[in-house]
Amino acid sequence: MRKPLRSLLSSPVFWRGAVSIVAFVILWELGARSKQWMAPELFVPLKEMLGAMGFKKDYLPWIGVVPAPSTVLIAWIAVLGQGGYWQSWYMSLFRVMSGFVAAMLIGIPFGLLLAVSRTAQGIGFPVFEVLRPIPPLAWVPASIIFWPTQELAISFVTFLGAFYTIVINVLGGARSIDLHYFQAAQSMGSSQWDIFRRVILPGTLPSIVVGSAVGMGITWEVVVAAEMISGGGSQQSGAGGGLGFFIWSSYVGGSYEQIVVGMISIGIAGFASSELLRWLGRYVTPWLRVR
Amino acid sequence: MDMHQPGAAALTRGRILIEDVVKTYPTEGAAVMAVDHCSLEIEAGEICMIVGPSGCGKTTLLNAIAGFHAITSGRIVMDGETLCSAEKPKAEPGPDRIVVFQNGALFPWKNNLENVIFGPVMQGKLARKQAIDKGRAMMADAGLAGVERNYPGEVSSGMRRRVEIVRALMNDPKALLLDEPYRALDSLTKSVMHEALLEIYYKNKVTIFFITHDLEEAIFLGHKVAIMTTRPCRPKKVLTVDIAHPRDYSVLTTKRFRELIEETSEAVHEEALKAFQAGEREG
């Protein structure tokens, strides 16, 4: 964050990372253009050998059919000027954030309640544990039927993606607080409320941060799949239906470069939101920054 | 008379009487007895060292005084007030008896100064501003100036222990209950900590109930050393250390210190052996 540029440029970690990414892009470019520089006949003996072993030739993947990074870049620059692309970004981001924020707002108090009250745990936890193994994507059809709009349905599914992880982390974090902190606080005259506010809450904060970061990752996975399955939601406005739908419609439309554009866009969005959370996490747990 | 001997000074608070205390843990089958008819008298302002092998039940006794665990029978009285008895088996934890734990219990999310002022602010005894002034002064007194704004995780383990003792003293307790606080420290740090503890003690007279398994530590620090039997725990031998306070590290090389070690080491060794053999059987 506060690292000056110079120390970044002199860091071997940075250069290793940069070299790794550049090498990956070069290999991809070479692979995608392999039809141009490599005679396909070269592989005939290999294919025949595999064929003799019982593999059908069609089963072999060929990186030559994947769009090259250079063509992807061109396609990307082309969509940058289109409102539909940015609309996709906005819609996915909005769904992720609404689902995620709802999961935080409901999940953190719920997890804390389960942690501090045996009664609440006895009532709430069994239902929670029965529902938890159901993958969020299995909820998509039921969710579309249940919620009045498809927009709410997708947000609900992303909510589920983050909710379970956050609750489990909060619960586990609160339970693993050292008993001695409670005893010390009690000896020094803390009320139950003081103990909750000054021991349980800060003691759980690191787990809340971890749970949120993991939950955020799941949210992006879920939103993309949900958009693909549900057909992207509000079509009537003419706008696209999120980055997941952007990829799917590119596939259906045969624009392979755009598929990759969509994939990388999601990668960037996921990375940026995780980074933001990590930064916020460090900010709220300053004592973990030491050493 | 030496003013550093307990009872000699005007100190009249912090006298602890442990009377016939029994603690059994119910388990499947037979109940396990952790403390067996244990009686001990701790004078006001005395440093009483409790020596016994690991797992002998000394911590159970400390938890009973602190009010973290109930006793089965007997009575613990502090300054005439019954803390716990058969009728009221669990004492109320309070700022008059502060525990310094084996692994430390400074709140890692609060900086050292915030930790130190926690007690008085919680109890409403001091306004935040006053508590900060007092906390700073006491930290400076204990050689902790400059680390007020650091988190406990940023300072050495020896410093953390000192911060924790200052935090305890900020509550103006009658007694400090220390549960092997220096166990995790290396021996060099430990020797520095012993002198630091005595220095703090000479400035703030409180009763100190100090659990350890280190005989040298016990005789160096204590007015009184109680050697405990291993499970169930009761005093096997109570020794009055007739070396005058204030003490410093030169005491360790005196003839009297060595004599006292020799007098007691056999009793300690016996119990350690018993504990070891019991462990062998269980294992």
HADDOCK unambig.tbl for C-alpha pairs under 7 A between the chains (distance, minus, plus):
assign (segid A and resid 180 and name CA) (segid B and resid 105 and name CA) 5.85 0.50 0.50
assign (segid A and resid 181 and name CA) (segid B and resid 105 and name CA) 5.53 0.50 0.50
assign (segid A and resid 181 and name CA) (segid B and resid 107 and name CA) 6.80 0.50 0.50
assign (segid A and resid 184 and name CA) (segid B and resid 105 and name CA) 6.83 0.50 0.50
assign (segid A and resid 186 and name CA) (segid B and resid 93 and name CA) 6.58 0.50 0.50
assign (segid A and resid 187 and name CA) (segid B and resid 93 and name CA) 4.92 0.50 0.50
assign (segid A and resid 187 and name CA) (segid B and resid 94 and name CA) 4.44 0.50 0.50
assign (segid A and resid 187 and name CA) (segid B and resid 95 and name CA) 5.27 0.50 0.50
assign (segid A and resid 187 and name CA) (segid B and resid 98 and name CA) 6.33 0.50 0.50
assign (segid A and resid 188 and name CA) (segid B and resid 94 and name CA) 6.21 0.50 0.50
assign (segid A and resid 188 and name CA) (segid B and resid 95 and name CA) 4.89 0.50 0.50
assign (segid A and resid 188 and name CA) (segid B and resid 119 and name CA) 4.71 0.50 0.50
assign (segid A and resid 188 and name CA) (segid B and resid 122 and name CA) 6.97 0.50 0.50
assign (segid A and resid 189 and name CA) (segid B and resid 94 and name CA) 6.26 0.50 0.50
assign (segid A and resid 189 and name CA) (segid B and resid 95 and name CA) 6.35 0.50 0.50
assign (segid A and resid 189 and name CA) (segid B and resid 119 and name CA) 6.68 0.50 0.50
assign (segid A and resid 189 and name CA) (segid B and resid 122 and name CA) 5.93 0.50 0.50
assign (segid A and resid 189 and name CA) (segid B and resid 123 and name CA) 5.38 0.50 0.50
assign (segid A and resid 190 and name CA) (segid B and resid 122 and name CA) 5.78 0.50 0.50
assign (segid A and resid 202 and name CA) (segid B and resid 109 and name CA) 6.59 0.50 0.50
assign (segid A and resid 287 and name CA) (segid B and resid 108 and name CA) 6.67 0.50 0.50
assign (segid A and resid 287 and name CA) (segid B and resid 109 and name CA) 5.54 0.50 0.50
assign (segid A and resid 287 and name CA) (segid B and resid 151 and name CA) 6.12 0.50 0.50
assign (segid A and resid 290 and name CA) (segid B and resid 153 and name CA) 6.89 0.50 0.50
assign (segid A and resid 290 and name CA) (segid B and resid 154 and name CA) 6.14 0.50 0.50
